[in-house]
Structures are given as structure tokens and as C-alpha cells.
Amino acid sequence: MSNSHKTISLEASFVDAFEAYVGHPPPANASMPVNGLPPLNAMQGFRRQAIERFRELGIPSRKHEAWKYTHIPEALARGFAVSTAGSAPDPEAAETAQYALAGLDAHIVVLVNGRFAGDHSLIGALPEGVAISGLGTAASTHPDILRKHFGRYAAWEEESFTALNTAFANDGLFIYVPKGKIIEKPIHVINLQKTNERLFLQPRHLLVFEENTQAKIIDTSCAPISEATFTNAVTETFVGKRAMVEMYFVQDPGNDHAVVSTTHVYQEMASTFTATTVTLTGAVVRNNLNVLPNAPHCETHLYGLFLPGGNTQVDNRTLVDHARPDCVSNELYKGILNDRASGVFNGKVFVRQDAQRINAFQENKTIVLTNEATMNAKPELEIYADDVKCSHGATTGQLDPEALFYLRSRGMTKQQAQGLLLHAFAGDILDRISIEPLRRMLDERVTRLFGE
């Protein structure tokens, strides 16, 4: 079967599953069965348009420039059933507790196969007006917020997987922080993938931080003993005037789980948004991080650390769209590739014509430990304003042999010397993490990984 024929078959199976999802009987040969689930009212107008747009766009393959290094059709060809409400085994309390960060006092939110699990969450007391719930619950408790923000930032008309998620979205995480509220403790979101069958999961998250708010979010993905999953997650984040939001994504689902994670962020005046993405494991991991600072005096900071081994593919794609003047953006992504792993960094800074006095910096650095590992880097600047300070760069190479020789001449073994250098390389990202228990856990993980 040719690649193009496989792609058409996969697209058709998702469309068949959608018809079953909205209540129409699927064709006899439908290969992705789902149970009809009550749709969110706020999503109703998007569903049919979104699946039609997905049909037009198709599943991205190596023929698409933006996906040429990420083997999505091959990952989907393993066969996945679209997730149903009853397909997630109930996790034990001890199972979720093991993924909580030691020493971290936090509001703990548990999602199982992309769905909010209130019985296993330990949210605790929140400031007045702050809401943390499932997106399905928010449709009835905060309908005005959903009508205002849902589907406004994620470009489902332009992105195939976002269109697919929009067509099927039923539940996920909802966080609402009203004007002037500060969440003192981090919100730790534990995403468990736990299933006895191969599932295609499509959580949809909406995070709204209004004017003069502050919050820190830790989003960790992990998989206890489980069949393989393919997660197509979409997150829409609104950062209001003078709000300060930090988000940490820790991806550690295991090497049998594929992920396409798409995050769209909209910033209002003088807001600060910081995202740090750490990828530890995964079969195929594609991170799309799109930020629109749509008012003056915004700050955007994007950091990434990816440490794949085996046959893992990690693809980080960022876009900072400077639409207004007097803004700052800073990006630093670092990777360490081992075994036959492959990495991609495609970062783009876009400066519109009226966005004068932009200060944007972008850098990618990668260490390749074996001859079989590969890295593809494509930093981009697209600038239509003339009063800007923008720069970018990318370097890929191996460990400095002179530095290794120096350390070994001081009595270190080769493994100790390599571990020390790699730990220092990763530390440039880890040291930027403001939540100490998270930084400590990741620091220990890097130390174990490279045997310092």
C-alpha cells in the first residue's frame, strides 16, 4: 500500500468516526468506532466545519514542508480507536500520587486519557472566583467565558490536527482566573495515559488568565503500564493585561506513546508569558507553540530541553507573531540526542509592518552523541518593520574533545566527564525553572540519564 493511499484511508477512518460521534450511523467498514457523547454547546458550531476542514487539509506527511521530518502517518498506521468516555480504567490513588512532585505544595489536577478526573484531583482551596474543572463542566458553569474564548486562538482553519481536535473535543482542562487574582501555589496537572487498547486521545484545554493575574502551571504527561496511545492535544491560553503566567510542560509518557501538542497563546498589553517544554520520552513528539503578543509591552519567553534516545522523534515548532510594537521575545531550545533519535527545531519570529521596536532573540543548540542520531534546525526571521533588534542562530555538534580530555586528565572516567558536560549543557534550561521541586526532579533525571 502506497503512503498516499494509507493517508487517504486514515483520513476516511477519522471522518467515519466523526459521523458516529455526532450520532449518525457509521459505514459498515468504519475502523475508528466511537460512542456518541453529549457535545459542549459552545463547540456545536465548530464541529461540522472543523471535520470538513480536516478532510480538505488531510493528515500531514513528509510532503508537507512543516512536517517533513515528523513521521505522522507511520505513527497512525499502528491503528488507534478514537477515545470513548468509558474506555479509561479508573486509576488508583497511589498510582496518581507517585507522579506528584516531592516537596511541592500545589493544587493537583488529574486527567485520565485527557478527561478531567475530579475524584483523583486534590485541588484544595482557591481564591474567590478561580475555577479549575473539566471543560465539559465549564460549558454549564462558565458559558460566557467559553463563548468569549473557545476556538478564538487555535487556528483550526489552518492546522489539520487542530481541526481534528475541534471536531471531536468533548473534555479536557478548564482554568479561569478572574481579574486581580493571584494563585500562590502552582497548579500541577498530571496527565495519565492509561488504557487496555490503543487509543487516539483528543483533550481540549482552555486557560483564561484575566487582567493583573498571576499563576504557574506544571503539566506532566506520564503513562503507567498501558497500551500505546496517540494524543492530539490542543490548548488555548488567554493572558490578560499585565498578567504573569508561567507554564511548564514535562513530557514523559514512555517510548510507545505518540504526541501532537498544539498550544496557542494570546497576550494582551504588558503581559508576560513564559513556557518551558522538557521532553524526556515518547515515540513521536510534535510540539506546536504559537504565541501572539497582540498589544505593546508584552514579554514572551520560550525555553525547551529535549533528551530523546532510542528511535524517538522530537519536533519543536514555535511561532512568535509580533503584531504590535515595543515587545520582547526570547527563545532558547537545547537538545541532547542519543542512539538513533532524531530532533527538529523550527522556530519562527514574525514581525509585522507596524510592530516597531521589537527585540527578539532565538537560539537552538544541540549535542549529538552518536553517528546514528540526527538533528534538523531551521530558525527563521520574517521581518516587515525597520526599527527592530532581531537575531537567531543554531548549532549542532558533538561534545568538545578537548573538554573531555581535560576532565579525564583530572581523574574522571569517560562516563563521568561526559555526564558532567551534558549536565552543564542542560543546566542552562533547568536553571531557569522557578519552581524548586520541579527543577530538582528534572536535575536528578538528567543526572541519572547521563550517568554523571
C-alpha positions as CSV (number, residue, x, y, z in Angstrom):
1,M,0.0,0.0,0.0
2,S,1.5,3.4,-1.0
3,N,1.9,6.2,1.5
4,S,-0.7,8.3,-0.2
5,H,-3.2,5.5,-0.1
6,K,-2.6,4.9,3.5
7,T,-3.1,8.6,4.2
8,I,-6.4,8.7,2.4
9,S,-7.5,5.6,4.4
10,L,-6.6,7.2,7.7
11,E,-8.4,10.4,6.9
12,A,-11.5,8.4,5.9
13,S,-11.4,6.5,9.2
14,F,-11.4,9.7,11.2
15,V,-14.3,11.1,9.1
16,D,-16.3,7.9,9.6
17,A,-15.6,8.1,13.4
18,F,-16.9,11.7,13.4
19,E,-20.2,10.7,11.8
20,A,-20.6,8.1,14.5
21,Y,-19.6,10.7,17.2
22,V,-22.4,13.1,16.2
23,G,-25.0,10.4,16.1
24,H,-25.1,9.2,12.5
25,P,-24.6,5.5,11.9
26,P,-21.0,4.9,10.6
27,P,-20.3,3.0,7.4
28,A,-20.0,-0.7,7.8
29,N,-16.3,-0.6,7.3
30,A,-15.6,2.2,9.8
31,S,-12.3,1.4,11.5
32,M,-12.4,4.0,14.4
33,P,-15.6,3.3,16.4
34,V,-16.7,5.9,19.0
35,N,-19.7,6.2,21.2
36,G,-21.8,9.3,20.7
37,L,-21.1,11.8,23.6
38,P,-23.0,14.9,24.5
39,P,-21.2,17.8,22.8
40,L,-20.4,21.0,24.5
41,N,-22.8,23.7,23.4
42,A,-20.0,26.1,22.8
43,M,-18.5,23.7,20.3
44,Q,-21.5,22.9,18.3
45,G,-21.0,25.5,15.6
46,F,-17.4,24.4,15.0
47,R,-17.7,20.6,14.7
48,R,-19.0,20.1,11.2
49,Q,-16.9,23.0,9.8
50,A,-13.8,21.5,11.5
51,I,-14.2,18.0,10.2
52,E,-14.7,19.3,6.7
53,R,-11.6,21.4,7.0
54,F,-9.7,18.4,8.3
55,R,-10.9,16.4,5.2
56,E,-9.6,19.2,3.0
57,L,-6.2,19.6,4.8
58,G,-5.5,15.9,5.2
59,I,-3.1,14.3,7.5
60,P,0.3,16.0,7.2
61,S,3.1,13.8,5.8
62,R,6.7,14.3,4.8
63,K,5.5,16.0,1.6
64,H,4.4,19.0,3.8
65,E,7.3,21.3,4.5
66,A,6.3,21.9,8.1
67,W,6.1,18.2,8.8
68,K,8.8,16.8,6.6
69,Y,10.9,15.4,9.5
70,T,8.0,14.1,11.6
71,H,6.6,10.7,10.5
72,I,2.9,11.1,11.5
73,P,1.3,8.7,9.0
74,E,3.6,6.0,10.0
75,A,2.8,6.5,13.7
76,L,-1.0,6.5,13.0
77,A,-0.7,3.4,10.9
78,R,-0.3,1.3,14.0
79,G,-4.1,1.6,14.4
80,F,-5.9,3.6,17.1
81,A,-9.6,3.8,18.2
82,V,-10.9,7.2,19.0
83,S,-11.3,7.5,22.7
84,T,-14.7,7.0,24.3
85,A,-16.0,8.0,27.8
86,G,-15.9,4.5,29.1
87,S,-12.6,3.4,27.9
88,A,-10.3,4.8,30.7
89,P,-9.6,2.4,33.6
90,D,-10.0,4.1,36.9
91,P,-6.6,4.9,38.4
92,E,-5.8,4.0,41.9
93,A,-5.0,6.9,44.3
94,A,-1.5,5.5,44.9
95,E,-0.9,5.5,41.2
96,T,-1.6,9.2,40.8
97,A,0.3,10.1,43.9
98,Q,3.5,8.7,42.6
99,Y,3.6,11.3,39.9
100,A,3.1,14.3,42.3
101,L,6.4,16.2,42.8
102,A,8.1,15.5,46.1
103,G,8.1,18.6,48.3
104,L,5.7,20.6,46.1
105,D,2.7,22.2,47.7
106,A,0.3,22.5,44.8
107,H,-3.2,22.3,43.5
108,I,-3.2,18.8,42.0
109,V,-5.4,18.2,38.9
110,V,-5.6,14.7,37.4
111,L,-6.6,14.0,33.8
112,V,-7.1,10.4,32.7
113,N,-6.8,9.9,29.0
114,G,-7.4,13.6,28.5
115,R,-10.5,13.7,30.7
116,F,-10.8,15.6,34.0
117,A,-10.8,13.2,37.0
118,G,-12.2,15.1,39.9
119,D,-12.2,12.2,42.3
120,H,-8.5,11.9,42.0
121,S,-7.7,15.6,42.0
122,L,-6.6,17.4,45.1
123,I,-7.3,21.0,44.2
124,G,-8.0,22.4,47.6
125,A,-9.0,26.0,48.4
126,L,-8.7,28.5,45.6
127,P,-9.0,32.3,45.6
128,E,-12.6,33.6,45.2
129,G,-13.8,33.3,41.6
130,V,-11.0,31.0,40.4
131,A,-12.3,27.8,38.7
132,I,-10.5,24.6,37.8
133,S,-12.6,21.9,36.3
134,G,-13.3,19.8,33.2
135,L,-14.1,21.7,30.0
136,G,-17.4,19.9,29.8
137,T,-18.4,21.2,33.3
138,A,-17.3,24.7,32.3
139,A,-19.9,24.7,29.5
140,S,-22.6,24.9,32.2
141,T,-20.7,26.8,35.0
142,H,-18.9,29.4,32.8
143,P,-20.7,29.5,29.5
144,D,-19.9,33.2,28.9
145,I,-16.1,32.5,29.3
146,L,-16.3,29.7,26.8
147,R,-18.3,31.7,24.3
148,K,-15.7,34.5,24.5
149,H,-12.6,32.4,24.3
150,F,-13.2,28.9,23.0
151,G,-12.0,28.5,19.4
152,R,-10.7,32.1,19.2
153,Y,-7.0,31.4,19.3
154,A,-6.4,27.9,17.9
155,A,-6.3,28.1,14.2
156,W,-8.4,25.1,13.2
157,E,-8.9,26.5,9.8
158,E,-5.2,26.3,9.1
159,E,-4.0,23.3,11.0
160,S,-5.0,19.7,10.3
161,F,-4.7,18.3,13.8
162,T,-6.3,21.4,15.4
163,A,-9.3,20.9,13.1
164,L,-9.5,17.2,14.0
165,N,-9.3,18.1,17.7
166,T,-12.0,20.7,17.4
167,A,-14.4,18.3,15.6
168,F,-14.1,15.7,18.4
169,A,-13.3,17.8,21.5
170,N,-15.5,16.9,24.5
171,D,-13.5,17.4,27.6
172,G,-10.2,18.5,29.0
173,L,-8.9,21.1,31.4
174,F,-10.5,24.4,32.2
175,I,-8.8,27.1,34.3
176,Y,-10.3,30.5,34.8
177,V,-8.5,33.2,36.9
178,P,-10.6,36.4,37.2
179,K,-9.2,39.9,37.3
180,G,-6.7,40.7,40.0
181,K,-6.4,37.2,41.5
182,I,-3.0,35.6,42.3
183,I,-2.7,31.8,42.7
184,E,0.1,31.5,45.2
185,K,0.6,27.7,44.8
186,P,1.4,26.1,41.4
187,I,-1.3,24.1,39.6
188,H,0.2,20.7,38.9
189,V,-1.7,18.9,36.1
190,I,-1.0,15.2,36.0
191,N,-1.9,13.7,32.6
192,L,-2.3,9.9,32.9
193,Q,-2.5,7.8,29.7
194,K,-3.9,4.5,31.0
195,T,-5.8,2.1,28.7
196,N,-6.1,-1.5,27.7
197,E,-6.5,-0.7,24.0
198,R,-4.7,1.6,21.5
199,L,-6.5,4.9,21.8
200,F,-6.4,8.2,19.9
201,L,-6.9,10.8,22.6
202,Q,-8.0,14.4,21.9
203,P,-8.1,16.6,25.0
204,R,-9.0,20.2,24.6
205,H,-7.9,22.7,27.2
206,L,-8.9,26.3,27.8
207,L,-6.9,28.5,30.2
208,V,-8.0,32.1,30.8
209,F,-6.0,34.5,32.9
210,E,-7.6,37.9,33.1
211,E,-6.0,41.3,33.9
212,N,-3.4,41.5,36.7
213,T,-3.4,37.8,37.5
214,Q,-0.5,35.5,38.3
215,A,-0.2,31.7,38.0
216,K,2.2,28.9,37.5
217,I,1.1,25.7,35.7
218,I,3.0,22.4,35.6
219,D,1.7,20.0,33.0
220,T,3.2,16.5,33.2
221,S,2.4,13.6,30.9
222,C,3.0,10.1,32.1
223,A,1.8,6.6,31.3
224,P,1.6,3.7,33.8
225,I,1.5,0.3,32.3
226,S,-0.7,0.9,29.3
227,E,-1.3,0.2,25.7
228,A,0.1,2.7,23.2
229,T,-1.7,6.0,22.7
230,F,-1.7,8.8,20.2
231,T,-2.5,12.1,21.9
232,N,-3.7,15.1,19.8
233,A,-3.9,17.9,22.5
234,V,-4.9,21.5,21.8
235,T,-4.6,24.2,24.5
236,E,-5.9,27.8,24.1
237,T,-4.4,30.3,26.6
238,F,-5.5,33.9,27.1
239,V,-3.1,36.1,29.1
240,G,-4.8,39.4,30.0
241,K,-3.3,42.9,30.6
242,R,-0.3,42.8,33.0
243,A,-0.9,39.2,33.8
244,M,2.1,36.9,34.5
245,V,1.8,33.3,33.5
246,E,4.5,30.5,33.7
247,M,3.8,27.1,32.1
248,Y,6.0,24.0,32.3
249,F,5.4,21.0,30.1
250,V,7.1,17.8,31.2
251,Q,6.6,15.1,28.6
252,D,7.4,11.6,29.8
253,P,4.8,9.2,28.5
254,G,7.2,6.4,27.6
255,N,8.6,5.4,24.3
256,D,5.4,3.7,23.0
257,H,3.2,6.9,23.1
258,A,2.9,9.5,20.3
259,V,2.0,13.1,20.9
260,V,1.0,16.1,18.9
261,S,0.7,19.0,21.3
262,T,-0.6,22.4,20.0
263,T,-0.7,25.4,22.2
264,H,-2.0,28.8,21.1
265,V,-1.3,31.8,23.4
266,Y,-2.9,35.3,23.1
267,Q,-1.2,38.1,25.1
268,E,-2.7,41.5,26.0
269,M,-0.8,44.7,26.9
270,A,2.2,44.4,29.2
271,S,1.6,40.7,29.9
272,T,4.4,38.2,30.5
273,F,4.2,34.6,29.3
274,T,6.9,32.0,29.9
275,A,6.8,28.4,28.6
276,T,9.4,25.7,29.3
277,T,9.0,22.4,27.5
278,V,11.0,19.4,28.6
279,T,10.7,16.2,26.5
280,L,12.1,13.1,28.1
281,T,10.4,10.2,26.3
282,G,7.9,9.5,23.6
283,A,7.7,7.6,20.3
284,V,6.9,10.7,18.1
285,V,6.6,14.0,19.8
286,R,5.5,17.1,17.9
287,N,5.1,20.4,19.9
288,N,3.5,23.4,18.2
289,L,3.8,26.5,20.3
290,N,2.2,29.7,18.8
291,V,2.2,33.0,20.6
292,L,0.5,36.2,19.6
293,P,1.6,39.2,21.6
294,N,-1.2,41.4,20.4
295,A,-0.5,44.6,22.4
296,P,2.5,46.7,23.3
297,H,5.0,45.9,26.0
298,C,4.5,42.2,26.1
299,E,7.2,39.8,27.1
300,T,7.4,36.2,25.7
301,H,9.9,33.7,26.9
302,L,10.1,30.2,25.4
303,Y,12.6,27.5,26.6
304,G,12.9,23.9,25.6
305,L,15.0,20.9,26.5
306,F,14.7,17.6,24.7
307,L,16.6,14.4,25.6
308,P,15.5,11.6,23.3
309,G,17.1,8.2,22.9
310,G,16.2,5.0,21.1
311,N,14.2,5.7,18.0
312,T,12.3,8.7,19.4
313,Q,11.5,11.7,17.2
314,V,11.1,15.1,18.9
315,D,9.9,18.0,16.8
316,N,9.6,21.5,18.3
317,R,8.0,24.2,16.2
318,T,7.5,27.7,17.6
319,L,5.9,30.9,16.2
320,V,6.1,34.3,17.9
321,D,3.9,36.7,15.9
322,H,4.8,40.2,16.9
323,A,1.7,42.2,15.9
324,R,2.3,45.3,18.0
325,P,5.3,47.5,18.8
326,D,7.6,47.6,21.8
327,C,7.6,43.9,22.7
328,V,10.3,41.4,23.7
329,S,10.7,37.7,22.9
330,N,13.4,35.3,23.9
331,E,13.7,31.7,22.8
332,L,16.3,29.1,23.8
333,Y,15.9,25.4,22.9
334,K,18.6,22.8,23.7
335,G,18.7,19.1,22.8
336,I,20.8,16.0,23.6
337,L,20.3,13.2,21.1
338,N,21.3,9.6,21.8
339,D,21.1,6.3,20.0
340,R,19.0,6.6,16.7
341,A,16.9,9.5,18.0
342,S,16.0,12.5,15.7
343,G,15.3,16.1,16.7
344,V,13.8,19.1,14.9
345,F,13.7,22.7,15.8
346,N,11.8,25.0,13.6
347,G,11.4,28.4,15.2
348,K,9.9,31.5,13.5
349,V,9.8,35.1,14.7
350,F,7.3,37.1,12.6
351,V,7.4,40.9,12.9
352,R,4.6,42.8,11.2
353,Q,5.0,46.1,9.5
354,D,3.6,48.2,12.3
355,A,5.4,46.3,15.1
356,Q,8.4,48.7,15.5
357,R,11.0,48.5,18.3
358,I,10.8,44.7,18.7
359,N,13.6,42.9,20.5
360,A,13.6,39.2,19.6
361,F,16.2,36.6,20.2
362,Q,16.1,32.9,19.1
363,E,18.7,30.2,19.6
364,N,18.9,26.4,19.2
365,K,21.8,24.3,20.4
366,T,22.0,20.5,20.1
367,I,24.6,17.8,21.1
368,V,24.5,14.6,19.0
369,L,26.0,11.7,20.9
370,T,26.1,9.1,18.2
371,N,26.6,8.8,14.4
372,E,23.0,7.5,14.0
373,A,21.3,10.4,15.7
374,T,20.1,13.3,13.5
375,M,19.2,16.9,14.1
376,N,17.4,19.3,11.7
377,A,17.3,23.0,12.7
378,K,15.6,25.8,10.9
379,P,15.5,29.1,12.8
380,E,13.5,31.8,10.8
381,L,13.1,35.5,11.0
382,E,10.4,37.2,8.8
383,I,10.5,41.0,9.4
384,Y,8.5,43.8,7.9
385,A,9.4,46.6,10.3
386,D,12.6,48.5,10.1
387,D,13.3,49.6,13.8
388,V,13.9,46.2,15.3
389,K,16.7,44.1,17.1
390,C,16.2,40.5,16.0
391,S,18.7,37.7,15.9
392,H,18.8,33.9,15.6
393,G,21.2,31.0,15.5
394,A,21.5,27.3,15.6
395,T,24.5,25.0,16.3
396,T,24.7,21.2,16.2
397,G,27.7,19.2,17.1
398,Q,29.4,16.7,19.5
399,L,31.0,17.2,22.9
400,D,34.2,19.1,22.8
401,P,37.0,16.5,22.8
402,E,39.4,18.9,24.5
403,A,37.0,19.4,27.4
404,L,36.6,15.7,27.7
405,F,40.3,15.2,27.7
406,Y,40.8,17.9,30.3
407,L,38.3,16.3,32.7
408,R,39.7,12.8,32.2
409,S,43.2,14.0,32.8
410,R,41.9,15.1,36.2
411,G,40.9,11.6,37.1
412,M,37.4,11.3,35.8
413,T,36.1,8.3,33.8
414,K,34.8,8.9,30.3
415,Q,31.3,8.5,31.5
416,Q,31.8,10.9,34.4
417,A,33.3,13.5,32.2
418,Q,30.6,13.2,29.6
419,G,27.9,13.3,32.2
420,L,29.3,16.5,33.8
421,L,29.5,18.3,30.4
422,L,26.0,17.2,29.4
423,H,24.6,18.2,32.8
424,A,26.1,21.6,32.5
425,F,24.7,21.9,28.9
426,A,21.2,21.1,30.1
427,G,21.5,23.3,33.2
428,D,21.2,26.4,31.1
429,I,17.5,25.5,30.7
430,L,16.9,23.9,34.1
431,D,18.3,26.9,36.0
432,R,15.5,29.0,34.5
433,I,12.8,26.9,36.2
434,S,11.4,28.9,39.2
435,I,9.7,26.0,40.9
436,E,12.4,24.4,43.0
437,P,10.9,20.9,43.4
438,L,10.4,20.7,39.6
439,R,13.9,21.9,38.9
440,R,15.3,19.4,41.4
441,M,13.4,16.5,39.9
442,L,14.5,17.3,36.4
443,D,18.0,17.9,37.5
444,E,18.1,14.4,39.1
445,R,16.6,12.9,36.0
446,V,19.3,14.4,33.8
447,T,22.0,13.2,36.2
448,R,20.6,9.6,36.1
449,L,20.2,9.7,32.3
450,F,23.8,10.6,31.5
451,G,25.5,8.9,34.5
452,E,27.4,11.8,35.9
